[in-house]
Amino acid sequence: MDRAMRLDTATSVGVALLVIAAVAGCGLGRGPTDSNAVSRRTEVLLQTDPGWDGVVRIDSVSWLPAMPPAGLDPATQELEGSFAARFANVGGRRAQIRYELRFYDADDFLVDAFFPFNQPVVLDSAEVRWVRGEFRLGIPSTSMRLLVTMRLAARVTAPQP
């Protein structure tokens, strides 16, 4: 291996280590360091019209609030973030899904709800679709770190004409 190639390899390793250190230092690569902080979780509440049980499966649900200062606007008391979920039609017929995101604190108290655009989601038989988007919540700045659970509440029905 010549000297230039060794320097490129050493530089690449050094840059990778700096990125890892920066991510870990920002708290993105590890759990909460605040002893009062709790981990965030997701839940799915799936309701169906009669006869539509087991037609749709929702999984891989995730959410990430943007951390202050960029995430929380003190003037409007709004928190922004992103979400994603995988909707799969496992039944043999076309289905329609309407959903909302509900955000709860550690005491399971509803803090705010968000209704994503581009609804309803209509899935053909065996179709899989990722839904992704940005959310905006109206919450006081003191409640931001108390958000614990995002519940994706969905209803499966027959498609409307």
VOPAGU-2260 file (C-alpha; in pm, 1 decimal, decimal comma):
REM VOPAGU-2260
SITE   aa  ch    i         X         Y         Z
SITE  MET   A    0       0,0       0,0       0,0
SITE  ASP   A    1     151,3     334,0     -93,4
SITE  ARG   A    2     169,6     635,0     134,0
SITE  ALA   A    3    -117,3     829,6     -35,7
SITE  MET   A    4    -355,0     537,1       2,1
SITE  ARG   A    5    -260,6     498,5     372,0
SITE  LEU   A    6    -331,3     868,9     428,6
SITE  ASP   A    7    -671,2     841,7     255,1
SITE  THR   A    8    -761,2     541,1     469,7
SITE  ALA   A    9    -644,1     715,5     787,3
SITE  THR   A   10    -839,0    1028,9     692,5
SITE  SER   A   11   -1154,7     826,6     622,5
SITE  VAL   A   12   -1128,0     646,3     955,1
SITE  GLY   A   13   -1066,6     977,0    1135,0
SITE  VAL   A   14   -1369,9    1140,3     972,5
SITE  ALA   A   15   -1587,1     839,6    1059,4
SITE  LEU   A   16   -1475,5     854,1    1422,5
SITE  LEU   A   17   -1550,0    1227,9    1437,8
SITE  VAL   A   18   -1900,5    1170,0    1299,5
SITE  ILE   A   19   -1964,1     894,1    1555,5
SITE  ALA   A   20   -1838,1    1118,0    1835,7
SITE  ALA   A   21   -2055,5    1407,1    1718,6
SITE  VAL   A   22   -2367,1    1191,4    1699,2
SITE  ALA   A   23   -2302,9    1040,5    2042,3
SITE  GLY   A   24   -2227,0    1384,8    2185,5
SITE  CYS   A   25   -2558,8    1521,8    2056,5
SITE  GLY   A   26   -2748,1    1241,3    2221,2
SITE  LEU   A   27   -2860,9    1091,4    1890,4
SITE  GLY   A   28   -2665,5     771,3    1934,0
SITE  ARG   A   29   -2770,3     684,7    2289,0
SITE  GLY   A   30   -3061,4     697,3    2527,5
SITE  PRO   A   31   -3166,0     996,8    2736,4
SITE  THR   A   32   -2910,5    1134,2    2979,8
SITE  ASP   A   33   -3166,5    1325,3    3187,4
SITE  SER   A   34   -3279,6    1106,6    3475,5
SITE  ASN   A   35   -3633,1    1247,3    3436,8
SITE  ALA   A   36   -3649,8    1166,7    3064,3
SITE  VAL   A   37   -3838,4     862,4    2940,6
SITE  SER   A   38   -3806,3     677,5    2613,9
SITE  ARG   A   39   -4055,7     747,9    2340,2
SITE  ARG   A   40   -4277,6     471,0    2212,0
SITE  THR   A   41   -4537,4     407,3    1944,5
SITE  GLU   A   42   -4868,6     226,8    1950,9
SITE  VAL   A   43   -5124,8     137,2    1687,1
SITE  LEU   A   44   -5497,9     151,5    1752,7
SITE  LEU   A   45   -5663,2     -24,1    1459,3
SITE  GLN   A   46   -6041,6     -12,2    1433,0
SITE  THR   A   47   -6241,2    -176,9    1157,0
SITE  ASP   A   48   -6592,3    -165,1    1026,4
SITE  PRO   A   49   -6778,1    -497,0    1063,5
SITE  GLY   A   50   -6634,8    -756,7     825,0
SITE  TRP   A   51   -6301,2    -576,6     778,7
SITE  ASP   A   52   -6101,6    -739,2    1061,7
SITE  GLY   A   53   -5757,3    -862,6     955,9
SITE  VAL   A   54   -5759,4    -692,2     615,3
SITE  VAL   A   55   -5494,2    -427,4     694,7
SITE  ARG   A   56   -5176,4    -452,4     900,1
SITE  ILE   A   57   -4991,0    -141,6    1021,8
SITE  ASP   A   58   -4632,2    -177,0    1140,9
SITE  SER   A   59   -4291,0     -10,3    1143,9
SITE  VAL   A   60   -4443,8     300,1    1301,0
SITE  SER   A   61   -4192,3     564,4    1404,9
SITE  TRP   A   62   -4182,5     929,3    1504,8
SITE  LEU   A   63   -3912,1    1178,2    1577,2
SITE  PRO   A   64   -3977,1    1521,8    1725,3
SITE  ALA   A   65   -3727,8    1786,0    1615,8
SITE  MET   A   66   -3528,7    1889,1    1920,3
SITE  PRO   A   67   -3506,5    2254,1    2026,3
SITE  PRO   A   68   -3404,5    2511,7    1930,7
SITE  ALA   A   69   -3511,6    2428,0    1575,2
SITE  GLY   A   70   -3801,2    2204,5    1678,3
SITE  LEU   A   71   -3992,4    2425,2    1921,1
SITE  ASP   A   72   -4101,5    2772,6    1820,9
SITE  PRO   A   73   -4131,9    2970,1    2147,3
SITE  ALA   A   74   -4350,3    3235,1    1984,8
SITE  THR   A   75   -4619,0    2990,0    1874,8
SITE  GLN   A   76   -4553,3    2704,5    2119,0
SITE  GLU   A   77   -4541,1    2454,5    1833,1
SITE  LEU   A   78   -4328,8    2142,7    1803,1
SITE  GLU   A   79   -4245,0    1994,3    1465,9
SITE  GLY   A   80   -4134,6    1642,8    1384,6
SITE  SER   A   81   -4164,7    1357,4    1138,6
SITE  PHE   A   82   -4343,4    1022,9    1128,7
SITE  ALA   A   83   -4358,6     709,7     915,8
SITE  ALA   A   84   -4564,7     389,8     909,3
SITE  ARG   A   85   -4606,0      88,8     682,9
SITE  PHE   A   86   -4961,9      -0,7     575,8
SITE  ALA   A   87   -5012,7    -346,1     422,1
SITE  ASN   A   88   -5331,8    -488,0     275,8
SITE  VAL   A   89   -5317,2    -855,7     370,3
SITE  GLY   A   90   -5677,7    -924,4     267,8
SITE  GLY   A   91   -5816,9   -1016,0     -69,4
SITE  ARG   A   92   -6005,3    -692,1    -131,8
SITE  ARG   A   93   -5947,2    -320,8    -168,3
SITE  ALA   A   94   -5951,5    -127,7     163,9
SITE  GLN   A   95   -5962,8     234,1     278,1
SITE  ILE   A   96   -5775,5     368,3     582,4
SITE  ARG   A   97   -5814,9     699,6     761,5
SITE  TYR   A   98   -5570,4     773,4    1040,5
SITE  GLU   A   99   -5453,9    1034,0    1288,0
SITE  LEU   A  100   -5156,4    1071,2    1520,8
SITE  ARG   A  101   -5229,6    1115,7    1890,7
SITE  PHE   A  102   -4955,4    1227,6    2128,0
SITE  TYR   A  103   -4964,2    1137,7    2498,6
SITE  ASP   A  104   -4760,6    1221,7    2806,3
SITE  ALA   A  105   -4625,6     975,8    3066,9
SITE  ASP   A  106   -4965,3     967,5    3242,7
SITE  ASP   A  107   -5136,2     869,1    2914,1
SITE  PHE   A  108   -5299,5    1212,4    2893,6
SITE  LEU   A  109   -5368,1    1330,9    2537,6
SITE  VAL   A  110   -5143,3    1631,9    2471,6
SITE  ASP   A  111   -5233,4    1693,6    2106,4
SITE  ALA   A  112   -5352,1    1517,8    1789,5
SITE  PHE   A  113   -5243,2    1562,2    1429,0
SITE  PHE   A  114   -5441,9    1474,9    1115,7
SITE  PRO   A  115   -5204,8    1401,9     823,6
SITE  PHE   A  116   -5286,4    1513,4     470,4
SITE  ASN   A  117   -5338,5    1283,1     169,6
SITE  GLN   A  118   -5621,0    1079,5     314,6
SITE  PRO   A  119   -5788,4     842,5     285,8
SITE  VAL   A  120   -5524,4     585,0     197,2
SITE  VAL   A  121   -5672,3     326,9     -40,2
SITE  LEU   A  122   -5487,0      -3,3     -76,3
SITE  ASP   A  123   -5551,0    -270,3    -336,7
SITE  SER   A  124   -5526,3    -634,8    -235,3
SITE  ALA   A  125   -5166,3    -723,5    -133,8
SITE  GLU   A  126   -5052,6    -361,0    -172,1
SITE  VAL   A  127   -4799,1    -214,9      72,4
SITE  ARG   A  128   -4755,5     158,5     115,3
SITE  TRP   A  129   -4537,7     371,9     340,3
SITE  VAL   A  130   -4699,9     685,8     474,9
SITE  ARG   A  131   -4459,2     957,9     580,7
SITE  GLY   A  132   -4490,7    1318,1     673,7
SITE  GLU   A  133   -4425,7    1603,6     905,7
SITE  PHE   A  134   -4636,3    1689,4    1207,3
SITE  ARG   A  135   -4684,0    2010,4    1400,9
SITE  LEU   A  136   -4816,1    2009,6    1756,8
SITE  GLY   A  137   -4939,6    2299,9    1965,1
SITE  ILE   A  138   -4787,0    2236,4    2306,8
SITE  PRO   A  139   -4629,1    2444,2    2582,7
SITE  SER   A  140   -4250,1    2431,4    2584,3
SITE  THR   A  141   -4250,7    2273,2    2930,0
SITE  SER   A  142   -4449,6    1974,1    2796,6
SITE  MET   A  143   -4223,2    1895,3    2501,3
SITE  ARG   A  144   -3997,2    1657,0    2691,4
SITE  LEU   A  145   -4299,2    1494,2    2854,0
SITE  LEU   A  146   -4426,7    1354,8    2522,4
SITE  VAL   A  147   -4392,2     980,1    2556,7
SITE  THR   A  148   -4629,2     801,2    2320,1
SITE  MET   A  149   -4747,0     852,2    1965,9
SITE  ARG   A  150   -5055,4     642,9    1896,7
SITE  LEU   A  151   -5146,0     596,2    1532,6
SITE  ALA   A  152   -5525,5     556,3    1539,3
SITE  ALA   A  153   -5663,0     412,1    1216,5
SITE  ARG   A  154   -6000,7     297,6    1086,2
SITE  VAL   A  155   -6034,3      43,5     804,4
SITE  THR   A  156   -6347,6      56,7     590,2
SITE  ALA   A  157   -6473,6     -24,5     245,1
SITE  PRO   A  158   -6346,4     226,3     -12,7
SITE  GLN   A  159   -6581,3     515,5     -78,6
SITE  PRO   A  160   -6667,1     591,7    -442,3
